[in-house]
């Protein structure tokens, strides 16, 4: 089994078909599909669409995106560390 986790900010991206048998401490694991990737000089912005149509965006290093072989339409998992989620109201 292999695991690659690349971290930048609060959203982690995992490209691992065995996620269901892994034990991880992150409680917010969201499976989705990459809908957009924008590579910059150093970082890559990855948009993941969730099954309900919502989107989350993660900024990871360009090297990490290349190592994960991320591409449009790839199923991935977004992991959100709950201690870094902020709440706002109108």
N, C-alpha and C positions, 0 to 999 in steps of 0.2 A: 504494500500500500504506500502511496506517496501523498505528500501534502505540501502545498505551497501556499503560504499566507503572506501577503504583502500589505503593509500598513502605511497609511498616510492620513492623518486626521482621525476621524471616528468611524469610518466605514471601511471594513476589511473585505477583500474579495478572495474567495476560494474557488479554485477550479479542481474539484475532486469528486469523482463519481461515487466514492465510498463515504460521503458525508454522513449518511444515516447510521453507520457503524462506528463513527468517530465519537469520542467523548471530548467535548469542549465546554468551557465555562461560560461562553457567550450565550445569553438567553434569547437574543433577537437574531434568529437566522432566517433570512428571507431569500427564497429561491426565485430566480427571475431569469430574464433573457436580455442580453446586451442589445440595445437598440441604437446606440451611438457611441463612437470612440473618437476622441479628438486628441491627437498627439501634439505636444508642444516640444520645445527644445529639451526640457528636463522632465516634465510631468505629463501624464495622460489623464484626461477626463473621461470617465466611463459612466454611461447612463444605463441603468438596469430597470427594465419594466417588470413589475410584479404581476401575478395572475389577474388581479382586479383592475389593472390599468394604471395604477399609481407608479411613479418613477422615483428612484433614488439615484443620486449622483455621487460618485467617489472620485477623488483625485489621488492617483497613485504615481509612483515614479515610472518613467517611460521604460526603464530597464525591467521593472516588475511586470508591466503589461506585456513586454516582449517575452519574458520568461514564462508567463502564464499562457502565452499564445492566444491572447484575447482577440476576439473578432466579433463582428456583428452577428446576431442570431445564436451565439453560444450561450448555453445554459450555465449559470454560475450561481453562487451563493453570496449574498451580502450579509456581513455580520456587523451588527451595530452594538457597540459597547454602551450599555444602558447608563452608565455614570456620566457619559458625555452628551446625552440627549437633553436639549433645553426645551422648555415649554413657554409658550407665549399666548396671550389672549388679545382680542381686539378691544 
